[in-house]
Amino acid sequence: MKMSNSFYVEPEGTVEGLDLLWRDDAHITILNSSKNNIDTKISMEEMLARRRVDKDSKWCVMGDINVVASQNDKLGGALIDQTSPKWYLDFIGITNLLEIPMKGGKFTWSNRRSEECVILEKLDRALATVEWSAFFVRAIVLVEAAIA
């Protein structure tokens, strides 16, 4: 991936590790970290503004967005609070990003319980600019089963 900077959180028990990679043109300060998150301060306004001003800018972002955007993105458990995905839906609307289609599985997270108590959610996503999507027309995200 040719990223010049990284921060890594070691795996702990059954929780997998975390890795954050970034280029020199992104100014990132690690504030705190735990087995579940890496808390950062990111100063990328100038870089993102430059890219969005350029009509031919092609970029995508992917990862654990950690939001259930609609009830269709969840199976089992309580119904989602309709106000929870508001920040995500507002972000998509403001940035005019498109979600890259997923194949191989609808859900990316499980509570790993028995069938009658299982909860499945789509938390990982890939988003891209219209320009990126038009350039990579056949792009898809492949969802594969995690190896426990």
N, CA, C and O of each residue as an XYZ file, in Angstrom:
592
protein
N       0.808     -1.188      0.000
C       0.000      0.000      0.000
C       0.861      1.267      0.000
O       0.352      2.365     -0.223
N       2.134      1.115      0.244
C       3.092      2.221      0.182
C       2.704      3.411      1.053
O       2.772      4.557      0.608
N       2.300      3.145      2.283
C       2.007      4.202      3.242
C       3.251      4.427      4.080
O       3.922      3.473      4.472
N       3.554      5.667      4.350
C       4.797      5.984      5.044
C       4.658      6.004      6.564
O       5.667      6.042      7.268
N       3.432      5.981      7.085
C       3.217      6.042      8.531
C       2.226      4.970      8.953
O       1.350      4.575      8.183
N       2.377      4.501     10.196
C       1.439      3.498     10.696
C       1.384      3.526     12.215
O       2.292      4.017     12.886
N       0.286      2.983     12.736
C       0.110      2.789     14.176
C      -0.605      1.462     14.340
O      -1.580      1.201     13.636
N      -0.146      0.621     15.248
C      -0.680     -0.724     15.395
C      -1.068     -0.995     16.836
O      -0.331     -0.646     17.758
N      -2.230     -1.620     17.034
C      -2.668     -2.093     18.347
C      -2.632     -3.610     18.305
O      -3.278     -4.222     17.455
N      -1.891     -4.215     19.203
C      -1.729     -5.672     19.250
C      -3.058     -6.363     19.560
O      -3.892     -5.801     20.270
N      -3.268     -7.589     19.030
C      -4.469     -8.363     19.376
C      -4.508     -8.627     20.877
O      -3.471     -8.743     21.531
N      -5.731     -8.721     21.409
C      -5.892     -8.995     22.834
C      -6.974    -10.046     23.012
O      -8.148     -9.772     22.761
N      -6.599    -11.237     23.437
C      -7.568    -12.325     23.579
C      -8.153    -12.694     22.228
O      -7.421    -12.989     21.283
N      -9.499    -12.676     22.140
C     -10.171    -13.005     20.877
C     -10.399    -11.779     20.003
O     -10.922    -11.893     18.894
N     -10.005    -10.603     20.501
C     -10.170     -9.365     19.732
C      -8.971     -9.203     18.810
O      -7.824     -9.235     19.257
N      -9.244     -9.028     17.512
C      -8.170     -8.867     16.539
C      -7.491     -7.511     16.712
O      -8.071     -6.590     17.287
N      -6.273     -7.393     16.219
C      -5.540     -6.144     16.299
C      -6.089     -5.091     15.346
O      -6.919     -5.382     14.485
N      -5.613     -3.874     15.514
C      -6.006     -2.757     14.657
C      -4.760     -2.168     14.016
O      -3.685     -2.167     14.617
N      -4.904     -1.672     12.805
C      -3.780     -1.063     12.110
C      -4.281      0.185     11.395
O      -5.286      0.139     10.685
N      -3.591      1.283     11.580
C      -3.924      2.534     10.909
C      -2.716      2.928     10.069
O      -1.602      3.037     10.583
N      -2.940      3.142      8.773
C      -1.872      3.506      7.839
C      -2.219      4.841      7.194
O      -3.386      5.100      6.901
N      -1.203      5.707      6.967
C      -1.472      6.972      6.299
C      -0.226      7.508      5.622
O       0.904      7.151      5.956
N      -0.478      8.385      4.652
C       0.600      9.017      3.894
C       1.080     10.282      4.606
O       0.427     10.775      5.526
N       2.223     10.796      4.169
C       2.793     11.990      4.783
C       1.928     13.228      4.618
O       2.015     14.147      5.434
N       1.085     13.277      3.573
C       0.279     14.478      3.375
C      -0.942     14.533      4.293
O      -1.674     15.523      4.276
N      -1.175     13.497      5.087
C      -2.216     13.511      6.114
C      -1.523     13.743      7.452
O      -0.546     13.071      7.781
N      -2.028     14.684      8.207
C      -1.436     15.002      9.506
C      -2.285     14.362     10.597
O      -3.373     14.837     10.921
N      -1.757     13.262     11.161
C      -2.510     12.477     12.136
C      -1.750     12.430     13.451
O      -0.549     12.164     13.498
N      -2.499     12.700     14.523
C      -1.965     12.603     15.872
C      -2.745     11.516     16.595
O      -3.974     11.569     16.649
N      -2.046     10.530     17.152
C      -2.697      9.472     17.924
C      -2.966     10.026     19.319
O      -2.040     10.414     20.032
N      -4.233     10.059     19.700
C      -4.615     10.580     21.007
C      -4.682      9.485     22.061
O      -4.261      9.678     23.202
N      -5.220      8.327     21.664
C      -5.400      7.224     22.598
C      -5.689      5.971     21.787
O      -6.064      6.065     20.619
N      -5.520      4.808     22.386
C      -5.877      3.578     21.693
C      -6.246      2.508     22.710
O      -5.831      2.544     23.869
N      -7.040      1.557     22.237
C      -7.415      0.405     23.048
C      -7.612     -0.770     22.095
O      -7.370     -0.640     20.895
N      -8.043     -1.902     22.613
C      -8.273     -3.071     21.766
C      -9.402     -2.836     20.771
O      -9.512     -3.567     19.787
N     -10.248     -1.823     21.007
C     -11.412     -1.576     20.160
C     -11.305     -0.354     19.261
O     -12.073     -0.235     18.306
N     -10.390      0.545     19.530
C     -10.349      1.753     18.715
C      -8.982      2.432     18.739
O      -8.159      2.205     19.626
N      -8.780      3.260     17.745
C      -7.631      4.153     17.698
C      -8.221      5.554     17.589
O      -8.839      5.900     16.582
N      -8.029      6.351     18.628
C      -8.581      7.705     18.681
C      -7.537      8.654     18.107
O      -6.407      8.720     18.592
N      -7.927      9.388     17.067
C      -6.968     10.244     16.376
C      -7.498     11.651     16.198
O      -8.699     11.909     16.287
N      -6.576     12.539     15.947
C      -6.911     13.878     15.469
C      -6.334     13.938     14.059
O      -5.129     13.779     13.864
N      -7.202     14.167     13.085
C      -6.788     14.157     11.689
C      -6.954     15.551     11.110
O      -8.041     16.128     11.167
N      -5.889     16.087     10.558
C      -5.927     17.403      9.926
C      -5.691     17.212      8.439
O      -4.563     17.306      7.956
N      -6.777     16.942      7.720
C      -6.665     16.687      6.293
C      -7.523     17.652      5.485
O      -7.725     17.448      4.288
N      -8.025     18.697      6.128
C      -8.955     19.580      5.451
C      -8.412     20.094      4.123
O      -9.113     20.063      3.111
N      -7.169     20.566      4.121
C      -6.600     21.115      2.888
C      -6.494     20.061      1.800
O      -6.823     20.320      0.642
N      -6.033     18.867      2.174
C      -5.876     17.794      1.192
C      -7.230     17.390      0.610
O      -7.359     17.248     -0.606
N      -8.234     17.204      1.458
C      -9.547     16.813      0.966
C     -10.195     17.930      0.163
O     -10.846     17.670     -0.849
N     -10.022     19.155      0.601
C     -10.594     20.285     -0.143
C      -9.988     20.353     -1.542
O     -10.707     20.589     -2.513
N      -8.684     20.149     -1.657
C      -8.030     20.162     -2.972
C      -8.608     19.075     -3.862
O      -8.869     19.310     -5.042
N      -8.808     17.891     -3.308
C      -9.311     16.776     -4.104
C     -10.752     16.989     -4.524
O     -11.120     16.644     -5.647
N     -11.572     17.544     -3.655
C     -12.975     17.751     -3.998
C     -13.145     18.900     -4.990
O     -14.110     18.911     -5.754
N     -12.221     19.872     -4.991
C     -12.299     20.974     -5.941
C     -11.992     20.473     -7.345
O     -12.591     20.943     -8.313
N     -11.085     19.543     -7.466
C     -10.718     18.970     -8.756
C     -11.850     18.060     -9.236
O     -12.119     17.027     -8.623
N     -12.510     18.441    -10.326
C     -13.660     17.679    -10.825
C     -13.290     16.255    -11.210
O     -14.151     15.375    -11.197
N     -12.043     16.012    -11.550
C     -11.631     14.675    -11.974
C     -11.045     13.845    -10.834
O     -10.471     12.781    -11.066
N     -11.189     14.326     -9.621
C     -10.627     13.640     -8.467
C     -11.279     12.275     -8.278
O     -12.504     12.154     -8.264
N     -10.446     11.257     -8.135
C     -10.932      9.895     -7.938
C     -10.375      9.378     -6.611
O      -9.170      9.164     -6.487
N     -11.237      9.179     -5.631
C     -10.765      8.604     -4.380
C     -11.859      7.795     -3.706
O     -13.052      8.014     -3.916
N     -11.407      6.844     -2.880
C     -12.355      6.048     -2.104
C     -11.796      5.862     -0.703
O     -10.595      5.985     -0.465
N     -12.688      5.566      0.198
C     -12.336      5.310      1.592
C     -13.083      4.052      2.007
O     -14.253      3.874      1.669
N     -12.400      3.179      2.744
C     -13.066      1.950      3.165
C     -12.600      1.558      4.552
O     -11.499      1.899      4.985
N     -13.463      0.838      5.230
C     -13.098      0.355      6.550
C     -14.309      0.130      7.424
O     -15.443      0.073      6.949
N     -14.049      0.003      8.706
C     -15.082     -0.249      9.703
C     -15.720      1.085     10.066
O     -15.251      1.781     10.967
N     -16.785      1.437      9.366
C     -17.484      2.693      9.612
C     -18.278      2.592     10.910
O     -18.572      3.603     11.548
N     -18.619      1.372     11.294
C     -19.242      1.080     12.582
C     -20.605      1.747     12.756
O     -20.924      2.262     13.827
N     -21.401      1.729     11.689
C     -22.765      2.239     11.779
C     -23.684      1.315     10.988
O     -23.347      0.881      9.886
N     -24.838      1.023     11.556
C     -25.870      0.284     10.835
C     -26.736      1.353     10.186
O     -27.508      2.029     10.866
N     -26.611      1.505      8.873
C     -27.247      2.618      8.164
C     -28.746      2.459      8.006
O     -29.463      3.455      7.904
N     -29.237      1.222      7.983
C     -30.677      0.982      7.859
C     -31.000     -0.373      8.472
O     -30.102     -1.172      8.741
N     -32.286     -0.626      8.690
C     -32.682     -1.905      9.263
C     -32.301     -3.066      8.353
O     -32.125     -4.185      8.835
N     -32.167     -2.825      7.033
C     -31.738     -3.869      6.094
C     -30.303     -4.313      6.344
O     -29.893     -5.378      5.883
N     -29.536     -3.498      7.075
C     -28.143     -3.819      7.372
C     -27.989     -4.581      8.688
O     -26.879     -4.715      9.203
N     -29.110     -5.082      9.233
C     -29.055     -5.785     10.513
C     -30.023     -6.962     10.512
O     -31.122     -6.881      9.964
N     -29.592     -8.062     11.139
C     -30.430     -9.246     11.310
C     -30.339     -9.657     12.772
O     -29.244     -9.877     13.290
N     -31.486     -9.762     13.440
C     -31.518    -10.169     14.837
C     -31.359     -8.991     15.784
O     -31.013     -7.882     15.376
N     -31.622     -9.260     17.066
C     -31.487     -8.219     18.069
C     -32.571     -7.163     17.957
O     -33.541     -7.322     17.214
N     -32.395     -6.089     18.699
C     -33.370     -4.994     18.714
C     -33.326     -4.216     17.402
O     -32.314     -4.212     16.701
N     -34.422     -3.567     17.085
C     -34.460     -2.701     15.913
C     -33.484     -1.541     16.114
O     -33.214     -1.141     17.246
N     -32.956     -1.004     15.012
C     -32.004      0.092     15.141
C     -32.731      1.375     15.515
O     -33.897      1.568     15.172
N     -32.029      2.238     16.215
C     -32.531      3.583     16.524
C     -32.342      4.407     15.253
O     -31.213      4.580     14.795
N     -33.409      4.907     14.689
C     -33.344      5.622     13.413
C     -32.481      6.880     13.475
O     -32.069      7.384     12.430
N     -32.197      7.399     14.667
C     -31.345      8.589     14.766
C     -29.855      8.237     14.737
O     -29.023      9.096     14.448
N     -29.511      6.968     15.037
C     -28.097      6.560     15.084
C     -27.348      6.758     13.770
O     -26.223      7.258     13.789
N     -27.932      6.381     12.619
C     -27.165      6.537     11.375
C     -27.221      7.946     10.779
O     -26.715      8.157      9.676
N     -27.821      8.916     11.478
C     -27.990     10.255     10.913
C     -26.662     10.885     10.501
O     -26.568     11.460      9.417
N     -25.631     10.789     11.347
C     -24.341     11.396     11.011
C     -23.768     10.784      9.738
O     -23.191     11.487      8.908
N     -23.934      9.458      9.588
C     -23.409      8.770      8.412
C     -24.171      9.196      7.156
O     -23.559      9.516      6.138
N     -25.490      9.202      7.225
C     -26.303      9.589      6.078
C     -26.072     11.055      5.708
O     -26.060     11.398      4.526
N     -25.888     11.927      6.714
C     -25.556     13.329      6.448
C     -24.200     13.432      5.749
O     -24.040     14.204      4.804
N     -23.222     12.648      6.222
C     -21.884     12.641      5.627
C     -21.949     12.224      4.160
O     -21.329     12.857      3.306
N     -22.697     11.161      3.868
C     -22.848     10.679      2.489
C     -23.478     11.768      1.624
O     -23.042     12.001      0.496
N     -24.500     12.429      2.152
C     -25.178     13.475      1.398
C     -24.289     14.677      1.125
O     -24.279     15.208      0.014
N     -23.548     15.104      2.129
C     -22.685     16.283      1.987
C     -21.526     16.013      1.033
O     -21.186     16.860      0.207
N     -20.923     14.839      1.147
C     -19.744     14.521      0.339
C     -20.092     13.938     -1.020
O     -19.228     13.836     -1.891
N     -21.357     13.554     -1.209
C     -21.811     12.976     -2.473
C     -21.054     11.687     -2.811
O     -20.757     11.416     -3.975
N     -20.745     10.896     -1.772
C     -20.049      9.632     -1.983
C     -21.048      8.523     -2.293
O     -22.203      8.572     -1.870
N     -20.587      7.534     -3.030
C     -21.389      6.368     -3.378
C     -20.835      5.157     -2.643
O     -19.626      5.051     -2.436
N     -21.710      4.249     -2.251
C     -21.241      3.024     -1.619
C     -20.908      2.005     -2.694
O     -21.717      1.753     -3.586
N     -19.730      1.423     -2.615
C     -19.293      0.409     -3.569
C     -20.025     -0.893     -3.230
O     -20.052     -1.292     -2.066
N     -20.617     -1.560     -4.224
C     -21.399     -2.784     -3.958
C     -20.557     -3.889     -3.318
O     -19.365     -4.027     -3.594
N     -21.218     -4.679     -2.448
C     -20.560     -5.794     -1.774
C     -21.089     -7.106     -2.329
O     -22.275     -7.231     -2.635
N     -20.190     -8.092     -2.457
C     -20.573     -9.441     -2.881
C     -19.942    -10.441     -1.924
O     -18.882    -10.195     -1.347
N     -20.614    -11.569     -1.770
C     -20.065    -12.642     -0.948
C     -20.731    -12.753      0.402
O     -20.686    -13.815      1.023
N     -21.336    -11.707      0.866
C     -22.020    -11.708      2.147
C     -22.574    -10.331      2.419
O     -21.968     -9.322      2.055
N     -23.714    -10.290      3.052
C     -24.354     -9.005      3.318
C     -23.837     -8.375      4.601
O     -23.806     -7.150      4.726
N     -23.428     -9.209      5.560
C     -23.050     -8.714      6.881
C     -21.548     -8.879      7.110
O     -20.933     -9.812      6.594
N     -20.966     -7.969      7.885
C     -19.524     -8.000      8.134
C     -19.184     -8.176      9.610
O     -18.009     -8.228      9.976
N     -20.199     -8.267     10.453
C     -19.978     -8.443     11.892
C     -21.007     -9.412     12.448
O     -22.150     -9.447     11.992
N     -20.597    -10.195     13.431
C     -21.490    -11.114     14.115
C     -21.170    -11.114     15.599
O     -20.017    -10.938     15.992
N     -22.197    -11.312     16.426
C     -21.943    -11.448     17.865
C     -21.489    -12.861     18.221
O     -21.211    -13.154     19.384
N     -21.415    -13.738     17.217
C     -20.903    -15.117     17.352
C     -21.670    -15.947     18.375
O     -21.089    -16.746     19.110
N     -22.974    -15.744     18.408
C     -23.814    -16.533     19.309
C     -24.551    -17.599     18.524
O     -24.474    -17.653     17.296
N     -25.269    -18.448     19.251
C     -26.016    -19.525     18.597
C     -27.094    -18.943     17.688
O     -27.463    -17.776     17.816
N     -27.587    -19.756     16.782
C     -28.496    -19.316     15.723
C     -29.689    -18.509     16.236
O     -30.058    -17.505     15.627
N     -30.285    -18.926     17.330
C     -31.469    -18.220     17.829
C     -31.130    -16.875     18.496
O     -32.015    -16.036     18.658
N     -29.893    -16.664     18.875
C     -29.486    -15.407     19.520
C     -28.515    -14.589     18.663
O     -27.990    -13.579     19.130
N     -28.272    -15.002     17.436
C     -27.264    -14.341     16.605
C     -27.737    -12.948     16.172
O     -28.917    -12.722     15.904
N     -26.785    -12.042     16.117
C     -27.013    -10.710     15.564
C     -25.954    -10.512     14.482
O     -24.763    -10.707     14.727
N     -26.391    -10.129     13.296
C     -25.496     -9.863     12.176
C     -25.704     -8.412     11.749
O     -26.835     -7.928     11.693
N     -24.586     -7.714     11.445
C     -24.678     -6.321     11.029
C     -23.673     -6.018      9.929
O     -22.611     -6.636      9.852
N     -24.017     -5.070      9.090
C     -23.097     -4.560      8.072
C     -22.469     -3.298      8.648
O     -23.100     -2.242      8.689
N     -21.210     -3.417      9.095
C     -20.514     -2.286      9.705
C     -19.366     -1.776      8.829
O     -18.978     -0.612      8.922
N     -18.831     -2.647      7.986
C     -17.720     -2.267      7.112
C     -18.276     -1.797      5.777
O     -19.219     -2.385      5.247
N     -17.693     -0.744      5.240
C     -18.192     -0.159      3.998
C     -17.036      0.389      3.177
O     -15.954      0.665      3.695
N     -17.292      0.539      1.891
C     -16.356      1.215      0.988
C     -17.149      2.299      0.266
O     -18.191      2.025     -0.329
N     -16.655      3.516      0.323
C     -17.319      4.674     -0.280
C     -16.376      5.325     -1.268
O     -15.164      5.352     -1.053
N     -16.928      5.851     -2.353
C     -16.086      6.450     -3.388
C     -16.763      7.665     -4.004
O     -17.985      7.810     -3.962
N     -15.938      8.530     -4.574
C     -16.479      9.658     -5.313
C     -17.138      9.148     -6.587
O     -16.866      8.037     -7.043
N     -17.998      9.966     -7.147
C     -18.647      9.624     -8.411
C     -17.585      9.384     -9.483
O     -17.714      8.468    -10.296
N     -16.538     10.207     -9.482
C     -15.471     10.090    -10.472
C     -14.740      8.750    -10.351
O     -14.444      8.107    -11.358
N     -14.453      8.336     -9.122
C     -13.785      7.049     -8.885
C     -14.682      5.917     -9.378
O     -14.223      5.008    -10.069
N     -15.970      5.981     -9.015
C     -16.916      4.936     -9.403
C     -17.076      4.845    -10.916
O     -17.232      3.754    -11.463
N     -17.037      6.003    -11.596
C     -17.154      6.003    -13.059
C     -15.902      5.414    -13.702
O     -15.984      4.792    -14.761
N     -14.740      5.605    -13.069
C     -13.475      5.091    -13.602
C     -13.339      3.592    -13.341
O     -12.868      2.848    -14.201
N     -13.759      3.148    -12.138
C     -13.688      1.732    -11.756
C     -15.112      1.162    -11.740
O     -15.632      0.791    -10.688
N     -15.716      1.102    -12.897
C     -17.128      0.744    -13.040
C     -17.445     -0.635    -12.464
O     -18.521     -0.830    -11.900
N     -16.539     -1.580    -12.594
C     -16.808     -2.950    -12.150
C     -16.281     -3.242    -10.748
O     -16.244     -4.402    -10.340
N     -15.875     -2.219    -10.005
C     -15.330     -2.431     -8.660
C     -16.389     -2.992     -7.729
O     -17.542     -2.560     -7.744
N     -15.985     -3.957     -6.920
C     -16.854     -4.528     -5.892
C     -16.012     -4.781     -4.645
O     -14.784     -4.839     -4.715
N     -16.670     -4.926     -3.532
C     -16.030     -5.307     -2.275
C     -16.408     -6.760     -2.026
O     -17.590     -7.103     -1.998
N     -15.411     -7.608     -1.847
C     -15.659     -9.023     -1.574
C     -15.674     -9.250     -0.063
O     -14.712     -8.927      0.633
N     -16.762     -9.801      0.426
C     -16.897    -10.094      1.843
C     -16.684    -11.588      2.020
O     -17.431    -12.399      1.472
N     -15.673    -11.947      2.781
C     -15.377    -13.349      3.025
C     -15.544    -13.641      4.496
O     -15.418    -12.743      5.329
N     -15.827    -14.888      4.825
C     -15.993    -15.310      6.212
C     -14.673    -15.153      6.952
O     -13.611    -15.502      6.437
N     -14.755    -14.626      8.164
C     -13.560    -14.485      9.002
C     -13.138    -15.851      9.517
O     -13.974    -16.711      9.796
N     -11.856    -16.035      9.635
C     -11.331    -17.275     10.179
C     -11.090    -17.051     11.663
O     -10.266    -16.218     12.041
N     -11.797    -17.783     12.497
C     -11.704    -17.590     13.950
C     -10.542    -18.349     14.538
O     -10.319    -18.296     15.747
